[in-house]
Amino acid sequence: MIPPQKCAEELSVSEFTIHRWIREKKIRAVKLSSRCTRIIGDSLAEYLETAARA
């Protein structure tokens, strides 16, 4: 499980973009508390593969 901040850094996008992808259900995430969200790694990999093919 990956924190949104780390994901944004690795992909060179803003943290806002990561949270937008979560809201749009492009990637799956788990909300551990009101201030703690973690991205499911497999979900991110699937999204990136799909985006690369488009």
C-alpha positions in Angstrom: 0.0 0.0 0.0 1.4 3.3 -1.1 0.8 6.8 0.4 -0.5 9.3 -2.2 2.4 11.6 -1.6 4.9 8.9 -2.6 2.8 7.9 -5.6 2.7 11.6 -6.8 6.5 12.0 -6.5 7.2 8.8 -8.4 4.8 9.6 -11.2 5.7 13.3 -11.3 2.2 14.5 -10.9 0.6 16.5 -8.1 -0.9 14.9 -5.0 -4.2 16.6 -6.1 -4.1 14.5 -9.3 -3.7 11.3 -7.3 -6.7 12.2 -5.1 -8.7 13.0 -8.2 -7.9 9.6 -9.7 -9.1 8.0 -6.4 -12.4 10.0 -6.5 -12.9 9.1 -10.2 -12.3 5.4 -9.3 -9.4 5.2 -11.7 -7.3 3.8 -8.9 -8.4 2.0 -5.7 -7.4 3.2 -2.3 -8.1 2.4 1.3 -9.0 5.2 3.8 -7.3 4.2 7.1 -8.5 7.3 9.0 -9.8 10.7 8.2 -6.3 11.9 7.3 -4.6 8.6 6.1 -5.2 7.1 2.7 -3.2 4.3 1.0 -3.3 3.3 -2.6 -3.5 -0.3 -3.5 -0.4 -1.1 -5.6 -2.1 -3.5 -8.0 -4.7 -1.0 -8.8 -2.1 1.7 -9.6 -0.2 -0.8 -11.9 -3.4 -1.7 -13.7 -4.3 2.0 -14.3 -0.8 2.8 -15.5 -0.9 -0.1 -18.0 -4.3 1.0 -19.3 -3.1 4.6 -19.6 0.0 3.5 -21.5 -2.0 1.6 -24.1 -4.4 4.6 -24.7 
